């Protein structure tokens, strides 16, 4: 496991106490990170109920409940991590957790849809600060011999959110969709108490410059403009002036963001990192893969709730088999890696299965939804593919980076994932158009969506072959 250098940590006499409490520290950090990631997935099942709670809401407007969160989370993840490194990881963790918890309460009581969207922005800001701070604390607050295993547990806890999110969301919606947000409150309060009592303060004295926060703002504006153009394109007309202005704003913001990366003293992305072949292709693949996955999960949820008339709880249970395949086939992928399979081939295999699953959904779809025959097979294949792909993608992305750049590299990869989720939701909304379509109109919308998802996943198969790390991770997560 890569060691963090030049870190100011707890005093030497406090180390035995921290060592004794390492399991509790791990529990606090993983629970908070799990909660932040859970919010990305749990809202998918509550989507229809939220729309009913705000009568007259269109699909394009509702999509901002998801997109506002992922856009801000993506834009702030890297600079928030740098700020936590500079001013104290415990301080950053506590601030992020407090903002996230309070914003969750605000989401539950938002008087209108756009108030809810605004509070989701605050949630995302809190999540962007607590997530990298929690990982940084794992690498500094725990004994060296515990760090490799702790990082795997942390990563597993965040991945588990995708599996349990739809089920938990479905159960909570039975009470009220507001509970999708209120469930964060007890977890947040307990984690805050534990963090204050257990976590030592650590900071990295090598971080001396404030990251380019204006560059992060430009990135958020550009991504928001692109999402706006995609989700409103059908309503405004693809050649309409509003759509063209949104696309133009996205292009200008992208150009400005690139210029700041190349010229700023502390850019949000170090351009030198993109010269590392494995890292570059891992980011491209993460963007494409998560675009496909970011579209396919809500597509299946909407198909079951709209086309089959499933309740939120029934939808959550129906969605669960796919994510449950992830840890099983992640273990299979680990075995294949130990037998000599490269990360690039494992990711390509997984992405090809995601493509095959989307094709199966498109080919089997009929006007009347039959879950066991039409949805379950393709969805399970997609889950198997995610199990092969995502762990290998994340584990190999930073393996060829210099040790001092690993934390930054991890933040960039996670940002690429979040950008993919935004583009995936926007693509789905653009292709479906409305929540109220029925019969052949709804069937055609979902078929077009699944074919588009398959095409993006297929493209990610080829980019995955560029992930050819010079080094590899052994079975306990060390670089060898």
C-alpha positions in Angstrom: 0.0 0.0 0.0 1.3 3.5 -0.8 2.4 5.4 2.3 1.5 9.1 2.9 4.6 11.2 3.4 5.2 14.3 5.6 2.0 14.1 7.5 1.3 15.8 10.8 -0.6 13.3 13.0 -1.4 12.6 16.6 1.3 12.8 19.2 3.4 9.6 19.7 1.9 8.9 23.1 -1.6 8.9 21.5 -0.7 6.2 19.0 -1.5 3.1 21.2 -4.9 4.6 22.0 -5.6 5.2 18.3 -4.3 1.6 17.5 -6.7 0.2 20.1 -9.6 2.1 18.6 -8.8 1.4 14.9 -11.9 -0.8 14.4 -14.1 2.0 15.7 -12.3 4.6 13.6 -12.9 2.3 10.5 -16.5 2.0 11.4 -17.1 5.7 11.7 -15.3 6.5 8.4 -16.9 3.8 6.4 -20.4 4.6 7.7 -20.2 8.2 6.7 -18.7 7.3 3.2 -21.4 4.7 2.8 -24.1 7.2 3.6 -22.8 9.7 1.1 -22.6 7.1 -1.7 -26.0 5.6 -0.7 -27.6 9.0 -1.5 -26.5 8.6 -5.1 -28.5 5.4 -5.5 -31.3 5.5 -3.0 -33.0 8.5 -4.8 -33.5 6.5 -8.0 -36.3 4.4 -6.5 -37.9 7.4 -4.9 -37.9 9.3 -8.3 -41.6 8.6 -9.1 -42.8 9.3 -5.5 -40.9 12.6 -5.5 -42.6 13.6 -8.7 -46.0 12.8 -7.2 -45.0 14.9 -4.2 -44.5 17.9 -6.4 -47.5 17.7 -8.9 -46.8 18.9 -12.4 -43.1 18.0 -12.3 -41.7 16.9 -15.7 -39.1 14.2 -16.1 -36.5 16.7 -17.3 -37.1 18.8 -14.2 -37.0 15.8 -11.8 -33.7 14.7 -13.3 -32.1 17.6 -11.6 -32.7 15.9 -8.2 -30.1 13.4 -9.4 -28.0 15.7 -11.7 -27.6 18.6 -9.2 -26.0 16.2 -6.7 -23.7 14.4 -9.1 -22.6 17.6 -10.9 -21.6 19.4 -7.7 -20.1 16.2 -6.2 -18.0 15.7 -9.3 -16.8 19.3 -9.5 -15.8 19.7 -5.8 -14.4 16.2 -5.1 -10.8 17.0 -6.0 -10.5 20.6 -4.6 -12.4 19.5 -1.4 -9.9 16.7 -1.0 -7.0 19.1 -1.3 -8.6 21.6 1.2 -9.0 18.7 3.7 -5.3 17.8 3.2 -4.2 21.3 3.7 -6.4 22.5 6.6 -7.0 19.2 8.4 -8.7 15.9 7.4 -10.7 15.6 10.6 -11.8 19.2 10.3 -12.9 18.6 6.7 -14.6 15.3 7.6 -16.6 17.0 10.4 -17.6 20.0 8.3 -18.6 17.8 5.4 -20.6 15.4 7.5 -22.4 18.3 9.3 -23.3 20.0 6.0 -24.5 16.7 4.5 -26.7 15.8 7.5 -28.3 19.3 7.8 -28.9 19.4 4.1 -30.6 16.0 4.3 -33.1 17.5 6.7 -33.6 20.4 4.4 -34.3 18.1 1.4 -37.1 16.4 3.3 -38.9 19.7 4.0 -38.2 21.5 0.7 -41.4 23.3 -0.2 -40.9 23.1 -4.0 -39.0 20.9 -6.4 -36.4 23.6 -7.0 -35.8 24.1 -3.3 -35.2 20.3 -3.1 -32.7 20.6 -6.0 -30.9 23.5 -4.1 -30.6 21.5 -0.9 -29.3 18.6 -3.0 -26.4 20.9 -4.1 -25.6 21.5 -0.4 -25.7 17.7 0.2 -23.3 17.2 -2.6 -20.9 19.8 -1.2 -20.9 18.0 2.1 -20.4 14.6 0.4 -17.5 16.0 -1.7 -15.7 17.1 1.5 -16.3 14.1 3.7 -15.5 11.4 1.1 -11.8 12.2 0.3 -11.3 13.3 4.0 -12.5 9.9 5.2 -10.1 8.1 2.8 -7.2 10.4 3.8 -7.9 9.6 7.5 -7.8 5.9 6.8 -4.3 6.3 5.4 -3.0 8.4 8.3 -5.1 7.5 11.5 -4.8 3.8 11.3 -1.6 1.7 11.9 0.4 1.0 8.7 -0.3 -2.7 8.9 -4.1 -2.1 8.9 -4.3 0.4 6.0 -4.4 -2.0 3.0 -7.3 -4.0 4.5 -9.0 -0.9 5.7 -9.0 0.7 2.2 -10.6 -2.4 0.8 -13.3 -2.4 3.5 -13.9 1.3 2.8 -14.2 0.7 -1.0 -16.5 -2.3 -0.4 -18.7 -0.2 1.9 -19.2 2.4 -0.8 -19.8 -0.2 -3.4 -22.4 -1.9 -1.1 -24.4 1.3 -1.3 -25.3 0.5 -4.9 -26.6 -2.9 -3.9 -28.7 -1.9 -0.9 -29.7 1.6 -2.0 -32.7 0.6 -4.2 -34.0 -1.8 -1.5 -33.6 0.6 1.3 -35.1 3.4 -0.8 -38.1 1.3 -1.7 -38.8 0.4 1.9 -38.5 4.0 3.0 -40.8 5.3 0.2 -43.5 3.0 1.7 -43.5 5.5 4.6 -42.8 8.7 2.7 -40.3 9.8 0.1 -39.0 12.3 2.7 -37.5 9.4 4.6 -35.1 8.8 1.8 -33.3 11.9 3.1 -34.2 11.7 6.8 -32.6 8.3 7.2 -29.2 10.1 6.9 -29.8 12.1 10.1 -29.4 9.4 12.7 -26.4 7.9 10.9 -24.9 11.4 10.5 -25.3 12.3 14.2 -23.8 9.0 15.4 -20.9 9.4 13.0 -20.3 13.0 14.1 -20.2 11.9 17.8 -17.8 9.1 16.9 -15.6 11.3 14.8 -15.2 13.9 17.5 -14.3 11.3 20.1 -12.1 9.0 18.0 -10.4 10.7 15.0 -7.0 12.4 15.3 -6.3 15.5 13.3 -4.0 15.0 10.3 -2.9 17.3 7.5 -0.3 17.2 4.7 2.3 19.9 5.1 3.3 19.5 1.4 0.0 21.0 0.3 0.7 24.7 0.4 -1.5 26.2 -2.4 -5.3 26.5 -2.4 -6.7 24.4 -5.3 -8.3 26.2 -8.2 -11.8 26.6 -6.8 -12.8 28.9 -9.7 -11.7 26.1 -12.1 -14.0 23.8 -10.2 -16.9 26.3 -10.6 -16.2 26.5 -14.4 -16.3 22.7 -14.5 -19.7 22.6 -12.7 -21.1 25.3 -15.0 -20.0 23.5 -18.1 -21.3 20.1 -17.0 -24.6 21.7 -15.9 -25.0 23.4 -19.2 -24.4 20.2 -21.1 -26.9 18.3 -18.9 -29.4 21.1 -19.4 -29.1 20.9 -23.1 -29.5 17.2 -23.2 -32.5 17.0 -20.8 -34.3 20.0 -22.3 -33.3 19.4 -25.9 -36.5 17.6 -26.9 -38.7 20.1 -25.1 -36.9 23.2 -26.5 -36.1 21.6 -29.9 -32.6 20.4 -30.7 -32.0 23.3 -33.1 -33.8 25.8 -30.8 -31.9 28.9 -29.6 -32.1 27.8 -25.9 -30.6 24.4 -26.6 -27.9 25.9 -28.8 -27.0 28.4 -26.2 -26.7 25.7 -23.5 -24.4 23.6 -25.8 -22.3 26.7 -26.5 -22.0 27.5 -22.8 -20.8 24.0 -22.2 -18.2 24.2 -25.0 -16.9 27.6 -23.7 -16.7 26.3 -20.1 -14.9 23.2 -21.3 -12.3 25.4 -23.1 -11.9 27.6 -20.1 -11.5 24.6 -17.8 -8.8 23.1 -20.0 -7.0 26.5 -20.1 -7.0 26.8 -16.3 -5.7 23.2 -16.0 -2.8 24.1 -18.3 -2.0 27.5 -16.7 -3.0 27.5 -13.1 -0.4 27.0 -10.4 -2.7 24.5 -8.5 -5.1 23.1 -11.1 -7.9 20.8 -10.2 -6.3 18.2 -12.5 -2.5 17.9 -12.9 -2.0 17.7 -16.7 1.1 15.6 -16.2 -1.0 12.8 -14.8 -2.7 12.3 -18.1 0.7 11.4 -19.6 0.5 8.1 -17.7 -1.1 5.7 -20.1 -2.9 3.5 -17.6 -4.3 6.5 -15.7 -5.5 8.2 -18.9 -7.3 5.2 -20.3 -8.8 4.3 -16.9 -10.3 7.7 -16.7 -11.8 7.5 -20.2 -13.1 4.1 -19.5 -14.6 5.2 -16.1 -16.4 8.1 -17.8 -17.9 5.8 -20.5 -18.7 2.9 -18.2 -20.4 5.1 -15.6 -22.4 6.9 -18.4 -23.8 3.5 -19.3 -24.4 2.4 -15.7 -25.8 5.9 -14.8 -28.4 5.5 -17.4 -29.3 1.8 -17.1 -30.1 1.8 -13.3 -32.8 4.5 -13.5 -34.1 3.1 -16.8 -34.8 -0.3 -15.1 -36.4 1.5 -12.1 -38.6 3.6 -14.3 -39.6 0.6 -16.5 -40.7 -1.4 -13.5 -42.5 1.4 -11.7 -44.1 2.9 -14.9 -44.5 -0.1 -17.2 -45.1 -2.9 -14.7 -46.8 -0.8 -12.0 -44.5 -2.0 -9.3 -44.4 -0.2 -6.0 -41.2 1.5 -4.8 -40.5 -1.5 -2.4 -41.2 -4.1 -5.1 -39.0 -2.2 -7.5 -36.1 -2.1 -4.9 -36.4 -5.8 -4.4 -36.6 -6.5 -8.2 -33.5 -4.4 -8.8 -31.5 -6.0 -6.0 -30.3 -9.2 -7.9 -28.1 -7.1 -10.3 -26.1 -5.3 -7.6 -25.8 -8.5 -5.6 -23.8 -10.1 -8.4 -21.2 -7.4 -8.0 -19.3 -8.7 -4.9 -19.6 -12.3 -6.1 -18.0 -11.6 -9.5 -15.5 -9.1 -8.0 -14.2 -12.1 -6.1 -14.1 -14.2 -9.3 -12.3 -11.3 -11.0 -9.7 -11.3 -8.2 -9.1 -15.0 -8.8 -8.6 -14.4 -12.5 -6.2 -11.6 -11.8 -4.2 -13.9 -9.6 -4.0 -16.3 -12.5 -2.5 -13.7 -14.8 -5.4 -11.8 -16.3 -4.5 -8.1 -16.8 -6.8 -5.4 -15.4 -7.5 -4.2 -19.0 -8.9 -7.6 -20.0 -11.0 -7.9 -16.9 -12.5 -4.5 -17.4 -13.1 -5.2 -21.1 -14.8 -8.5 -20.1 -17.0 -6.7 -17.6 -17.9 -3.9 -20.0 -18.8 -6.3 -22.7 -21.2 -8.1 -20.4 -22.8 -4.7 -19.5 -23.2 -4.2 -23.3 -24.7 -7.7 -23.6 -27.1 -7.1 -20.8 -28.4 -3.8 -22.3 -28.9 -5.6 -25.6 -30.9 -8.3 -23.9 -33.1 -5.7 -22.3 -33.7 -4.0 -25.6 -34.4 -7.3 -27.5 -36.7 -8.8 -24.9 -38.8 -5.6 -24.2 -42.5 -5.8 -25.0 -45.4 -3.5 -24.4 -46.5 -5.6 -21.4 -43.7 -5.9 -18.9 -42.8 -9.4 -17.8 -40.0 -9.0 -15.2 -38.7 -12.6 -15.0 -38.5 -12.9 -18.8 -37.7 -9.4 -20.0 -35.9 -7.6 -17.3 -34.2 -10.0 -14.9 -31.9 -11.8 -17.3 -30.4 -8.7 -18.8 -30.1 -7.0 -15.4 -28.3 -9.9 -13.8 -25.8 -10.0 -16.8 -25.2 -6.3 -16.2 -24.5 -6.9 -12.5 -22.0 -9.6 -13.4 -20.3 -7.2 -15.7 -20.1 -4.5 -13.1 -18.5 -7.1 -10.7 -15.8 -7.9 -13.2 -15.2 -4.3 -14.3 -15.5 -1.7 -11.6 -13.2 -3.1 -8.9 -10.4 -3.8 -11.4 -10.9 -0.4 -13.0 -10.6 1.4 -9.7 -7.7 -0.7 -8.4 -5.5 -0.4 -11.5 -6.2 3.3 -12.3 -3.5 4.7 -10.0 -1.0 1.9 -9.9 1.5 3.5 -12.2 1.3 7.0 -10.6 4.0 8.4 -8.4 3.3 7.7 -4.7 2.7 11.4 -3.9 0.1 11.6 -6.7 -2.0 8.6 -5.7 -4.6 10.4 -3.6 -5.1 13.1 -6.2 -5.3 10.4 -8.9 -8.0 8.6 -6.9 -10.0 11.8 -6.7 -9.8 12.4 -10.4 -10.9 8.8 -11.2 -13.9 9.3 -8.9 -14.7 12.6 -10.6 -14.7 10.8 -13.9 -17.2 8.3 -12.5 -19.5 11.1 -11.3 -19.3 12.9 -14.7 -20.4 9.7 -16.3 -23.4 9.4 -14.0 -24.5 12.9 -14.9 -24.1 12.2 -18.7 -25.9 8.9 -18.3 -29.0 10.4 -16.6 -29.1 13.3 -19.1 -28.9 10.8 -22.0 -31.7 8.7 -20.6 -33.9 11.7 -20.1 -33.2 12.9 -23.6 -34.2 9.5 -25.0 -37.3 8.8 -22.8 -38.6 12.4 -22.9 -41.5 11.9 -20.4 -42.7 9.9 -17.4 -46.2 9.7 -18.8 -45.7 7.8 -22.1 -47.4 4.4 -22.4 -47.8 1.6 -24.8 -45.6 1.6 -27.9 -44.3 5.1 -27.1 -42.9 4.0 -23.8 -41.6 0.8 -25.3 -39.7 2.6 -28.1 -38.3 5.1 -25.6 -36.8 2.3 -23.4 -35.6 0.4 -26.4 -33.8 3.4 -27.8 -32.3 4.1 -24.4 -31.0 0.5 -24.0 -29.5 0.5 -27.4 -27.7 3.7 -26.7 -26.5 2.3 -23.4 -25.2 -0.8 -25.2 -23.3 1.4 -27.7 -21.6 3.4 -24.9 -20.7 0.2 -23.1 -19.3 -1.3 -26.3 -17.1 1.8 -26.8 -15.8 1.3 -23.2 -14.7 -2.2 -24.1 -12.1 -0.9 -26.5 -10.9 1.9 -24.2 -10.4 -0.6 -21.4 -7.8 -2.4 -23.5 -5.6 0.7 -23.0 -5.4 -0.1 -19.3 -2.0 -1.9 -19.4 -0.3 -1.2 -16.1 3.4 -1.7 -15.8 2.9 -2.8 -12.2 0.1 -4.8 -10.6 -1.6 -5.0 -7.2 -1.0 -8.2 -5.2 -3.7 -9.9 -3.2 -3.4 -7.5 -0.3 -3.4 -4.3 -2.3 0.3 -3.6 -2.5 2.1 -2.4 -5.6 4.4 -5.0 -6.9 
